[in-house]
Structures are given as C-alpha cells and as structure tokens.
C-alpha cells in the first residue's frame, strides 16, 4: 500500500511531501518526494483514557457534582450501569467505538467497570468494530487477569495495594485516577508506583516533583475536567516534567473525539502544537506499550488520512497547527489499520 501527500513525520510531526509504504501492516519506508494530491497523513490517535460504558446515558446528570456523577459505588454512572441490560450496554459501547474508529482513533485505554463481566462486555462490543481497545479491568483481581491490566478509581476509594501487586506480578498495566477533585489522593497514588496517573488537576509542586523523579506518565482530560467543574490540569507544568497523554474520559460527559480534545487543549492550556500531537498519539501508545503513534519506519501502520482540500482545511498554511486546532471528523478521508 502507498499513501501520498503531506506527511506529519516522526516525533516532531514535521510536514514533508512524500509517500508512506505499508507492507503487512507495518510502515516499511518513507520516501520524501514530490507527489500529487492534498492528503494529510499522520498517526491515528490513541485515546489514553476512556469510560466507554457510559455510552448508555450520554449527557445524563446535568447539574450534578463529580462525586454524584461517577463516585463508586452509587454515583449516577454506576447506578445506570447496574440497571442496564447487557445487550443495551454492548450495543451502546459498540456505537461509541465505531464513532471513534471513524474519527481516526487507533485504540483507547479503557477503564472498564463491572468486573470480569464488564471486561467481556467491551470485548463483545469491540469485536463489532475496527478498534481493539486496551482494557483495564476494575473492581477485582479477576477482572485484571481477564483484561490488559487494572484501572483504579482513586486512592480515596480504597486500598489498591493488593490489586497493584497482582498486576505487577502479571506484568500488566496499572493506572489510577489521582488529583481530580483535590490533592489528598495524589501521594497515596504515587506510593503505588503506577504505570500512569489520570487527571492530576490539583497537583502541587511537591506532587510535580515526585512525578518528575519517578518518571510516571500522566493522562489529562481537560474537557471532562471543565464539564465537572473541578478545574483544569496544569498541562504546561506536567509537560515540563513527564510524558503527558490525552484522553476524553467519560462518554456520557463528552464525545470521544480526539479532534475536539486537541482543539480544546490547544486553546486553553500552554501546550504547543507538536506537544499536543504527541499527547494524542505516540505518548498514549507508549504508555500502553504499543508500536504505533508515529509516521516512522518500523511502526505499525495505524494511520489517519485527512482531506487537505476539504472546505475546512483548504488554504492551510501550517498543516500541523490546522490538524490540532481545526480538523474534525468530516475531514477524515481514510483510517488505515495494521490489522487490515
């Protein structure tokens, strides 16, 4: 397979004219040469934090606090999940995953409620779509064993030492929410030596220093934090200290669109264009130990092709900036997947 156009190449996403050569799902060559056509080729997105089960109740809970919305065990989300019919739940998750696939997402890191049954439900949903999510089970060691790791709700919700130790023995991924509502759960989360933290809205200098010293990546979800009125994460300060990835969080609060998340992050934080592109692609891939996220030889061919001559993108002077701040699902021309 040959893809031609403006390539956003490597970790700096430098725009170059040329071709990407794909064989057996791998990028085997990148040729810088004059080509015809207006396509823009970049890595497909890695959505580094999702709760897809919330797809059964999009835009529910207006006016509720974050605790009332999502705190286990009786937040609105958890009550709705318990009441949902399994077929309804699987259908709703499949539709969200299908939207994500159409909107240029290669994969997501999913915190999956419902124990082993919840893991099986999203596996059934994903089987209907082009996305193979990285699923982190919740609520039990058995859910971790049935999935790709464990996604902890937060240190204030309980002692996750047992789950952390079991996940480490299984050599799987362990992530935990921290600093979303207040700062008190950040140090206990860091004490668990997780593979990554989520949110860190209320990180103080002490926490930032610990993150830098431990080199623990952080996933931020700025749109979600704004909707739940907990504040905005210190993206600039986090970027100066560690690897930062981007997630869309709960589907019932926000569309799982990485285009929207990038644009919002660009306009309300101090992150630069190329930093945000890394946050939306390779940084999430590396948290999940995936070989995608860059237009680079030897990488899995998880690629997004945008129509650079769409009504929205025509006339662009700075291609990378336009992808971050302007592009949307209507500009998607194709999504190339390594499994195809």
Steps between C-alpha positions, in 0.01 A plus 500: 500500500619851412372815669595835347472856618629722778642273769520610864817305556672383820476640854519859378216446252697690238289541184677346201373415156531134417377141524448246775556140394302242700552126485332239723375766735838668552650825375799370304611819325448875492596671177533876490413597145269726304152348473160598373204534731401688811474219756644550848638183657563472872483231770154388605417613852544315827228610741682439829203509738142395435194370680302353208231338716354847554377486141160385630427844646656778297448846648335362815548667838497870422561704814645213704839518667783271393443281806128475423583411140775241523604413857476127572289319595187716470585788268252550215727316257524191719124489562433525126753227423346265755153561359597461134412194298818329376396515134421871538840558659692310232310671218567845646871430549530364147350818360743720692794287390376517141483879521854509638622279218336725240648806673857374464568320828725195482430381854410617848598416857169406659426493874227234496249474780310183581774255591554203270151538351584860409821390329312239298236756402748744346678213325168410338442864406849542354463185289241690295737790428843581360639594844674254730504691831754459779263396778583553866261305721369644824356379830692172531827321433301260285401791273867592466587141415228496233618825341813701419547636850328686783344848502459629855243764587717691750684456826216660700268221389700221662833326540613372160827343620376147438385583148822688429716209613296248302519719189877532536538122536293456185719759321193698398408869490390679820345846484327705770300822524670763712451866586173538314294662778771587753864424565477262795495181292807583289777388736324170584458440127866572437595266785351216295756567225236484225579479132305823451276750677179655370389864544738667754292818491602597854866405486718728715872556458583212734293263288652630180847439640406142594359440152822628344720294730303183440445570128138389526292606197177696544184489291302825500136550401444877487149503351371260764660701780330815371158331477524365855626839624805361682740732318754448226816288525836682510589373154801727449652404834438130437652515152813656647541199731366182344324329210145631461226334296147608414169329576133582460379332824130421552293463184188623677676833564690552173516369148800262471646720226873557514457788254286684755736413784804629310332824400381570852839417651674727250275793578487487880844372603862591435567192288645547154380346175754221484472427871127449455550276198734284709246501785233372261710230335841362598489588870186297556642221285812483713302493825321192365823356352362514145711533186292771334454875536761625251553517126833324525657192345447186707179628661166326467301662221227662710458809284250778445448660160335843491370680193720809484271641231183482708304821543632513856870438430556652157731799509688374808842658549608304811392138458582376851323795662195448280478133600503593868278809494274462200465146365200281583332175414357649178856541373584130546559333166627162620628318808763238424536217752786259541258208539345553158 
